[in-house]
Amino acid sequence: MKKQIICTSCPIGCQLEVVIEDGLCTQVSGNACPRGKTYAEQECLRPARMVSTSLLIPGRSLPLSVRTDRPMAKDEIKACLQAIAEIKVQLPVKVGDVLLANVLGSEVNIIATRNYE
């Protein structure tokens, strides 16, 4: 199976053509740098994304922005957002504080991206 993707590893934005056979990435073409091959393999076989959202804090007007500390498997994002919605934040919070460790049994943590007193 051939798949066309645009590489986002660097500003060039190469148009990549990836050949996938038996669940393996057998060929990548169109990449101008080595990062394109790595990106194509990861994107075709194990797509992952950073997740960013906000948590409402009872009695406060501003929400607390949070994100994953590393990319989360793309097919787990919906469940990740549901887990984030259940977080009960204990103030104060500092940038980088882990609010939920190992979300969904992964090595991904949910961290605060701002200070909140």
C-alpha positions in Angstrom: 0.0 0.0 0.0 1.3 3.5 -0.9 0.5 6.5 1.3 1.2 10.2 0.7 2.0 12.4 3.7 3.6 15.8 4.3 6.5 15.7 6.7 6.3 18.2 9.5 9.7 17.4 11.1 11.3 20.6 9.6 10.2 23.7 7.8 10.7 22.2 4.3 7.5 20.2 4.4 8.5 17.4 2.0 5.8 15.4 0.2 6.6 11.9 1.2 5.5 8.7 -0.5 5.6 5.7 1.9 5.2 2.0 0.9 3.8 -0.2 3.7 3.9 -4.0 3.3 2.9 -6.5 5.9 2.6 -3.8 8.6 6.1 -2.5 7.9 7.3 0.6 6.3 9.5 -0.8 3.4 10.2 2.4 1.4 10.2 6.2 2.0 10.8 8.6 -0.9 10.7 12.4 -1.2 12.5 13.3 2.0 15.1 16.0 1.8 16.7 15.0 5.1 17.0 11.9 7.3 14.3 13.1 9.7 11.7 12.6 6.9 12.3 8.8 6.9 11.9 8.6 10.7 8.8 10.8 10.6 7.2 8.7 7.9 7.8 5.5 9.7 6.4 6.8 12.9 3.4 8.5 11.3 2.4 5.5 9.2 2.9 2.8 11.9 2.5 4.5 15.3 0.9 7.9 14.8 1.0 10.1 17.9 0.1 13.6 18.8 0.7 16.1 21.6 -2.5 16.8 23.5 -3.3 20.3 24.8 -6.5 21.4 26.6 -7.8 23.4 29.5 -9.3 22.5 32.9 -11.9 24.6 34.5 -11.1 25.4 38.1 -14.2 25.8 40.4 -14.6 29.4 41.6 -12.0 30.7 39.2 -12.5 32.7 36.0 -9.4 31.5 34.1 -9.0 27.8 33.2 -5.7 26.0 33.8 -3.9 25.0 30.5 -2.5 21.5 30.5 -0.7 19.2 27.9 0.9 15.9 27.6 4.6 15.8 28.3 5.2 13.6 25.2 3.1 12.5 22.2 0.1 10.3 22.9 -1.0 7.5 20.6 -3.5 9.0 18.2 -6.1 6.4 18.8 -6.0 7.1 22.6 -6.6 10.8 22.4 -10.3 10.7 23.1 -9.9 8.6 26.2 -7.0 10.8 27.2 -9.2 13.9 27.1 -11.9 12.1 29.1 -9.2 11.2 31.8 -8.0 14.9 31.8 -11.6 16.1 32.3 -11.8 14.1 35.6 -8.7 15.7 37.1 -9.4 17.5 40.4 -6.7 20.2 40.6 -5.3 21.1 43.9 -4.0 24.7 43.9 -1.3 26.1 43.8 0.0 24.6 40.6 3.4 25.4 39.0 4.4 25.0 35.3 5.5 21.4 34.7 3.6 20.0 37.7 2.4 16.5 36.9 -1.4 16.5 37.3 -2.0 13.0 36.1 0.8 10.4 35.8 0.9 7.6 33.3 -2.5 8.4 31.7 -4.2 5.3 30.4 -1.3 3.1 31.6 1.1 4.8 29.2 4.3 6.6 30.0 2.6 9.9 29.2 2.0 12.5 31.9 -0.4 15.4 32.0 1.4 18.6 33.1 0.4 22.1 33.8 1.6 24.8 31.3 1.0 27.8 33.6 1.3 28.8 37.2 -2.0 29.1 39.1 -2.3 30.3 42.7 
